[in-house]
Amino acid sequence: MTYKTAIIIGAGPAGLTAALELQRQSGIKPIIFEELDQVGGISRTIRHNGNRIDIGGHRFFSKSDWVMQWWQQILPPDISEETENCMLTRSRLSRIYFLRKFFDYPISLNRHTVFNLGFVRMFRIGISYVWTSYFPRKPEKNLEDFFINRFGKTLYLTFFKDYTEKVWGVPCVDISPEWGAQRIKGLSISKAIIHAVKKTFTKQSLENQKKTQTSLIERFLYPKYGPGQLWERVTDEVLERSGELSFQHRVKSFLFEQEKLVGITVLNLQTLEEKDVYGDYFISTMPVKNLIAAMGDTPPTEVKAIAADLPYRDFITVGLLVNKFKKNAQSQSAHENNMPPDNWIYIQENDVKIGRLQIFNNWSPYLVVDPDKIWLGLEYFCQEGDALWALSDDDLINLAIAEMVKLDLLANKDDVLDQIAIRVPKAYPAYFGSYQKFHIIREFTDTISNLFLVGRNGMHKYNNQDHSMLTARFAVDCIVSGNLDKQKVWNVNVDDDYHEEK
């Protein structure tokens, strides 16, 4: 029996969604190659001594009904939490830590904020916002212009500039405003105020949040044992339907015959053996930089040069299991260990390297073995090969502990019971440098009719998990229908109004 095959590079949300949708909609067999030893990509869950780490934090909420239904078909919601394979409904709280104080996120114009910032600074923020409303920067040439036009210069300098430059490692004036359009284009002071007023009179639920800016949602679904649980269940279904998955296999090169893509060469990272695998369709979630490099001399010289210089931002999570927070970390805590109620806390302080702090207990209590302990994820943004990335695991852990003490969040290092350091290369495709010419790469890859780029790294777009899934869905639609126009794939998260980020 002859059947068609689709070679899928990467077993993250986009790759696994594509595999399962191909099986649901057609007889095309997915053959998946994953470089790591587990599925989920950046949405995987890492286990350490019984505790679980969600890299980056993943809220399961989408404005797409298709995505919401897809998730719940895999892991149905369970209010009782008695089922092992289920989704929990969680409350969302994120705050900003600045001036060694906690601020609401998004910033609320309440007494707490005024007291923390002081009347003089609040007055300047208000005047700055009004000025910008009447005299916006036009055209918006960079991310600084984007932020100032929506929040005013004073609020931008107070809450956005330092944090954003800590994340990306370059000044905001060097970052394309497209990043803002990608992540927070619908958020502004006026929308935050309107949301705060509506919240007073409207009960938040998963259903009535569809018109709410993603950064403002207050409830979301979450797999009982972290996001990796969902993608492990998807993998089980793909394999049950006769799909194939090979771990620790890296794509070395692409095979062309008369300018048509026919196969790939993969390297088994365990045995160091190489083999050629042939297919009819190819769905790639691998970083575009690596994709073009693996094509050898096939791409034009200009395409290879642009791809080689595509920027990425890398990521480190340090997991710390601690006895307790300092009492002043959260005066309203109902826990004896002073655990904050946040899912994550944005660290706005410029005297430390940490960018964000996760409290895994608040994502799901089932991520933590001992409910009396606090399981933290300290997130650092860096560049692969820089001084921070090059630190040993022990030095990274010591840095993380020292910064928690410096921030007045931990009393001393003796409160730390367990620790782990995790490095994630190419976590964030960046919007500066040669990215300005990315359209030239896209024009080239679009000429390869049976190649589809999907997902965050596959498209070099800072997509959320649901956006990545939608790119995979539309790629499958193209393949199954025979309409190989990829415009709909590239349009995901361009015209939609659901974006997120600080």
Secondary structure, DSSP 8 states (H G I E B T S, - for coil): ----EEEEE--SHHHHHHHHHHHHH-S-EEEEE-SSSSSSGGG-EEEETTEEEESS---B--S-HHHHHHHHHHS-B-TT---SS-EEEEE--EEEEETTEEEESS---SHHHHHHH-HHHHHHHHHHHHHHHHS--SS--SHHHHHHHHH-HHHIIIIIHHHHHHHHSS-GGGS-THHHHHHSTT--HHHHHHHHHHHHHS---SGGGTTS-GGG--EEEEETT-HHHHHHHHHHHHHHTT-EEESSEEEEEEEEETTEEEEEEEEETTT--EEEEE-SEEEE-S-HHHHHHHTTTSS-HHHHHHHHT--EEEEEEEEEEES---GGG-TT--STT-----SEEEE--TTS---EEEEHHHH-GGG-S-TTSEEEEEEEEE-TTSHHHHS-HHHHHHHHHHHHHHTTSSS-GGGEEEEEEEEEEEEEE-SSGGGGGHHHHHHHHHTSTTEEE-SHHHHT----HHHHHHHHHHHHHHHHHT----HHHHHTTTS-------
